[in-house]
Amino acid sequence: MTGDVRLPDAVGLDGRTALVTGGGNGMGLATALLLADAGCDVSIVDVDAAAAEAAAEQVRSRGRRAAAITADMSTTEAPARAVAETVDALGELSVAVNFAGGTAGVMKPFLDITPEEWQRPLALNLTSTLLSCQAQALSMIRGGRGGTIVTVGSSSGITAAPNLAGYGAANAAVIHLTKTMALELAPYDIRVNCLVPGTHWSAGTRHRATSPDSPPGTREFFQTAERVTPLGHLGEPAETAGVALFLASELSRYMTGHHVVSDGGILHTTARPAFGAPRTPDAVTAALGAVKEENDE
Ligand SMILES: NC(=O)c1ccc[n+]([C@@H]2O[C@H](COP(=O)([O-])OP(=O)(O)OC[C@H]3O[C@@H](n4cnc5c(N)ncnc54)[C@H](O)[C@@H]3O)[C@@H](O)[C@H]2O)c1
């Protein structure tokens, strides 16, 4: 490639088919709309059928074709079905961005985590990434034009994640899995890179920051995180969607197997707060209670 390139050619997405999981809201939605603006037809995959359809309608209003697919990406059947339905509607994939993920509602000290609670964030964040990337890569190989896959991690997968052990471990593993997939898919001209967001505002984080039902310390977590973020605020979805577009596009043509952090700079500080209030694990209370009972006998 010479230095004389026009921006639309450098982005290189015109007429391509893109799939965005978790595309009904937040960073996934913002990315899906940028992909449409860049010329992609976009398949929105989301567990929330109404959100998927509303997002697809926004893609169509930008002059591109869209599909809305309802799927729970934490199940093992959903990733392959989402790709198959996308291919039927819009053709083989060139781009996939995997935003479906989250804490799966498990926020507690690791000493209190049951085997079932350990599996939930792994299924939603790690296994779903593996199964999604398998199906997405095979579609790109069938299409014969190569492609780009963006996985999504979390800053909780880079630094310690108190009260989010499973979510943090799953997202750390997503970064590692990205490297392996990148090497195994390079011969097919498929690049794989990982977007790593820091804390962002979404319907979910706004709810947690304000709900009286949130675990103790949650509101303080968001207040502190906002105060200590070097750029002065928590992320808005649109602020990070551009990084996803960069990784999905030909602008990052020579990058594969890497992760890019979009966090307002907070990972460079020593002030990142632990999620939730420091609390004594129930397991420790029980263990110390047992010791006391033994001593009293
Ligand atoms: N918001 C943050 O602070 C933050 C920080 C780091 C990483 N992340 C990660 O970024 C991704 C997107 O986060 P966001 O805040 O933009 O989310 P969001 O809550 O705004 O949107 C997530 C979308 O994914 C969908 N979704 C949830 N579970 C799903 C499932 N099992 N199958 C299919 N769709 C599902 C939801 O319905 C929703 O439309 C998630 O993987 C999250 O873990 C978020």
Ligand as a Chemical Component Dictionary entry (heavy atoms), coordinates in Angstrom:
data_LIG
# 
_chem_comp.id                   LIG 
_chem_comp.type                 NON-POLYMER 
_chem_comp.pdbx_formal_charge   0 
_chem_comp.three_letter_code    LIG 
# 
loop_
_chem_comp_atom.comp_id 
_chem_comp_atom.atom_id 
_chem_comp_atom.alt_atom_id 
_chem_comp_atom.type_symbol 
_chem_comp_atom.charge 
_chem_comp_atom.model_Cartn_x 
_chem_comp_atom.model_Cartn_y 
_chem_comp_atom.model_Cartn_z 
_chem_comp_atom.pdbx_ordinal 
LIG N1  N1  N 0  -19.882 -0.946  30.324 1  
LIG C1  C1  C 0  -18.707 -1.186  30.876 2  
LIG O1  O1  O 0  -18.322 -0.555  31.861 3  
LIG C2  C2  C 0  -17.807 -2.255  30.301 4  
LIG C3  C3  C 0  -16.459 -2.286  30.692 5  
LIG C4  C4  C 0  -15.635 -3.259  30.181 6  
LIG C5  C5  C 0  -16.131 -4.205  29.290 7  
LIG N2  N2  N 1  -17.439 -4.147  28.936 8  
LIG C6  C6  C 0  -17.918 -5.169  28.009 9  
LIG O2  O2  O 0  -18.371 -4.568  26.817 10 
LIG C7  C7  C 0  -19.499 -5.276  26.312 11 
LIG C8  C8  C 0  -20.644 -4.316  26.042 12 
LIG O3  O3  O 0  -20.883 -3.561  27.188 13 
LIG P1  P1  P 0  -21.926 -2.347  27.201 14 
LIG O4  O4  O 0  -21.751 -1.680  28.514 15 
LIG O5  O5  O -1 -21.836 -1.554  25.966 16 
LIG O6  O6  O 0  -23.247 -3.170  27.269 17 
LIG P2  P2  P 0  -24.800 -2.780  27.269 18 
LIG O7  O7  O 0  -25.336 -3.337  28.527 19 
LIG O8  O8  O 0  -25.044 -1.349  26.947 20 
LIG O9  O9  O 0  -25.277 -3.631  26.025 21 
LIG C9  C9  C 0  -25.047 -4.989  25.994 22 
LIG C10 C10 C 0  -25.972 -5.601  24.975 23 
LIG O10 O10 O 0  -25.666 -6.996  24.950 24 
LIG C11 C11 C 0  -26.864 -7.714  25.062 25 
LIG N3  N3  N 0  -26.591 -8.977  25.716 26 
LIG C12 C12 C 0  -26.382 -9.176  27.036 27 
LIG N4  N4  N 0  -26.251 -10.492 27.266 28 
LIG C13 C13 C 0  -26.373 -11.098 26.070 29 
LIG C14 C14 C 0  -26.373 -12.451 25.666 30 
LIG N5  N5  N 0  -26.229 -13.442 26.546 31 
LIG N6  N6  N 0  -26.550 -12.742 24.353 32 
LIG C15 C15 C 0  -26.742 -11.755 23.442 33 
LIG N7  N7  N 0  -26.774 -10.454 23.785 34 
LIG C16 C16 C 0  -26.594 -10.135 25.074 35 
LIG C17 C17 C 0  -27.805 -6.840  25.856 36 
LIG O11 O11 O 0  -29.165 -7.173  25.618 37 
LIG C18 C18 C 0  -27.434 -5.461  25.342 38 
LIG O12 O12 O 0  -28.207 -5.103  24.215 39 
LIG C19 C19 C 0  -19.795 -6.377  27.322 40 
LIG O13 O13 O 0  -19.173 -7.569  26.873 41 
LIG C20 C20 C 0  -19.126 -5.899  28.586 42 
LIG O14 O14 O 0  -18.711 -6.968  29.416 43 
LIG C21 C21 C 0  -18.291 -3.201  29.410 44 
# 
loop_
_chem_comp_bond.comp_id 
_chem_comp_bond.atom_id_1 
_chem_comp_bond.atom_id_2 
_chem_comp_bond.value_order 
_chem_comp_bond.pdbx_ordinal 
LIG N1  C1  SING 1  
LIG C1  O1  DOUB 2  
LIG C1  C2  SING 3  
LIG C2  C3  SING 4  
LIG C2  C21 DOUB 5  
LIG C3  C4  DOUB 6  
LIG C4  C5  SING 7  
LIG C5  N2  DOUB 8  
LIG N2  C6  SING 9  
LIG N2  C21 SING 10 
LIG C6  O2  SING 11 
LIG C6  C20 SING 12 
LIG O2  C7  SING 13 
LIG C7  C8  SING 14 
LIG C7  C19 SING 15 
LIG C8  O3  SING 16 
LIG O3  P1  SING 17 
LIG P1  O4  DOUB 18 
LIG P1  O5  SING 19 
LIG P1  O6  SING 20 
LIG O6  P2  SING 21 
LIG P2  O7  DOUB 22 
LIG P2  O8  SING 23 
LIG P2  O9  SING 24 
LIG O9  C9  SING 25 
LIG C9  C10 SING 26 
LIG C10 O10 SING 27 
LIG C10 C18 SING 28 
LIG O10 C11 SING 29 
LIG C11 N3  SING 30 
LIG C11 C17 SING 31 
LIG N3  C12 SING 32 
LIG N3  C16 SING 33 
LIG C12 N4  DOUB 34 
LIG N4  C13 SING 35 
LIG C13 C14 SING 36 
LIG C13 C16 DOUB 37 
LIG C14 N5  SING 38 
LIG C14 N6  DOUB 39 
LIG N6  C15 SING 40 
LIG C15 N7  DOUB 41 
LIG N7  C16 SING 42 
LIG C17 O11 SING 43 
LIG C17 C18 SING 44 
LIG C18 O12 SING 45 
LIG C19 O13 SING 46 
LIG C19 C20 SING 47 
LIG C20 O14 SING 48 
# 
